[in-house]
Amino acid sequence: MAKGKETVYADRKPALNSERIAHLREQAAAGANRTKLAKEFGISRRFIST
């Protein structure tokens, strides 16, 4: 039986909801330190784009 496009992390809760994503993007656009933002939001710096 083929698994198809199932994800390994199907039961994992998303780290950020849409409200927190908007807040993160707002702060990043304002020039906030990305390392501090990553720690505050519990995510990797890699996921914070410019």
LOGUMI-599513 format. One line per field, with one value per residue (C-alpha): residue number from 0; x, y negated, z negated. Coordinates in steps of 0.1 Angstrom, whole numbers, plus 5000, padded with zeros to 4 digits. Layout:
REM residues N
nr c(NUM, ...)
x c(X, ...)
y c(Y, ...)
z c(Z, ...)
***
This chain:
REM residues 50
nr c(0, 1, 2, 3, 4, 5, 6, 7, 8, 9, 10, 11, 12, 13, 14, 15, 16, 17, 18, 19, 20, 21, 22, 23, 24, 25, 26, 27, 28, 29, 30, 31, 32, 33, 34, 35, 36, 37, 38, 39, 40, 41, 42, 43, 44, 45, 46, 47, 48, 49)
x c(5000, 5015, 5016, 5011, 5017, 5012, 5035, 5056, 5045, 5007, 4999, 5023, 5007, 5018, 5044, 5026, 4990, 4981, 4980, 5015, 5028, 5015, 5031, 5064, 5064, 5056, 5085, 5109, 5100, 5106, 5142, 5140, 5168, 5161, 5178, 5157, 5125, 5133, 5138, 5106, 5085, 5102, 5113, 5146, 5161, 5160, 5123, 5124, 5128, 5136)
y c(5000, 4967, 4939, 4911, 4876, 4881, 4861, 4876, 4848, 4852, 4849, 4821, 4788, 4758, 4736, 4704, 4695, 4668, 4641, 4648, 4651, 4616, 4602, 4619, 4605, 4571, 4571, 4586, 4559, 4532, 4545, 4565, 4588, 4622, 4642, 4627, 4631, 4668, 4674, 4654, 4674, 4707, 4712, 4714, 4682, 4700, 4695, 4658, 4642, 4606)
z c(5000, 5011, 4986, 5011, 4999, 4962, 4940, 4912, 4889, 4894, 4857, 4849, 4840, 4861, 4843, 4853, 4861, 4887, 4860, 4848, 4883, 4891, 4859, 4868, 4903, 4890, 4866, 4892, 4917, 4890, 4887, 4855, 4847, 4863, 4837, 4809, 4830, 4836, 4798, 4790, 4814, 4809, 4844, 4864, 4878, 4911, 4913, 4909, 4943, 4951)
***
